[in-house]
Amino acid sequence: MGIVASLKVSKRAVDRNRAKRLIRSIMEEFWNKMIPGYDILFILKKEAVGKKRIDFYSSIKNILAKEGLIR
């Protein structure tokens, strides 16, 4: 799993790191439910800054379910 947050997302490292930490913690919850053998890359956009954990959680859950990566 990789997470990319460029300076275009936010000039402040605090904001970029917070978003990356949130994604990592959410993915830890899904880790045991996921089908092995896939690489995942998250590329953050400007809209990610300031979002709450529940927003990230629902987005990630929908994406993983849509792609069939969750059991």
C-alpha positions in Angstrom: 0.0 0.0 0.0 1.3 3.4 -0.9 0.0 6.9 -0.1 1.0 10.0 -2.2 0.3 13.5 -0.9 2.1 16.1 -2.9 2.6 19.8 -2.1 -0.4 20.5 -4.4 -2.7 18.9 -1.8 -1.5 21.3 0.9 1.6 23.3 1.5 1.4 22.4 5.2 3.0 19.0 6.1 0.7 18.8 9.1 -2.4 18.5 6.8 -0.7 16.0 4.4 0.5 13.8 7.2 -2.9 13.8 9.0 -4.6 12.6 5.9 -2.0 9.9 5.4 -2.3 8.8 9.0 -6.1 8.5 8.7 -5.8 6.4 5.6 -3.3 4.1 7.2 -5.5 3.6 10.3 -8.5 2.8 8.2 -6.6 0.4 6.1 -5.4 -1.4 9.2 -9.1 -2.2 10.0 -9.7 -3.7 6.5 -6.3 -5.5 6.3 -7.6 -8.9 7.5 -10.7 -8.7 5.3 -8.9 -8.0 2.1 -8.0 -10.5 -0.6 -4.2 -10.9 -0.7 -2.0 -10.2 -3.7 -3.0 -6.7 -4.6 -1.0 -3.4 -4.4 -3.0 -0.3 -3.6 -1.9 3.3 -4.2 -3.8 6.2 -2.7 -3.2 9.6 -4.5 -4.7 12.4 -2.4 -6.4 15.4 -3.9 -7.0 18.8 -2.5 -10.4 17.8 -1.2 -8.9 15.4 1.2 -7.5 18.1 3.5 -9.9 18.8 6.3 -12.1 15.8 5.8 -13.2 13.8 8.8 -12.3 10.1 9.5 -15.9 8.9 8.7 -15.6 10.5 5.2 -12.4 8.7 4.5 -13.8 5.5 5.9 -16.9 5.4 3.8 -15.0 6.4 0.6 -12.3 3.7 1.1 -14.9 1.0 2.0 -17.0 1.8 -1.1 -13.9 1.7 -3.3 -12.7 -1.6 -1.9 -16.1 -3.2 -2.1 -16.7 -1.9 -5.7 -13.3 -3.4 -6.8 -14.0 -6.7 -5.0 -11.0 -6.5 -2.7 -12.9 -7.1 0.5 -14.3 -10.5 1.5 
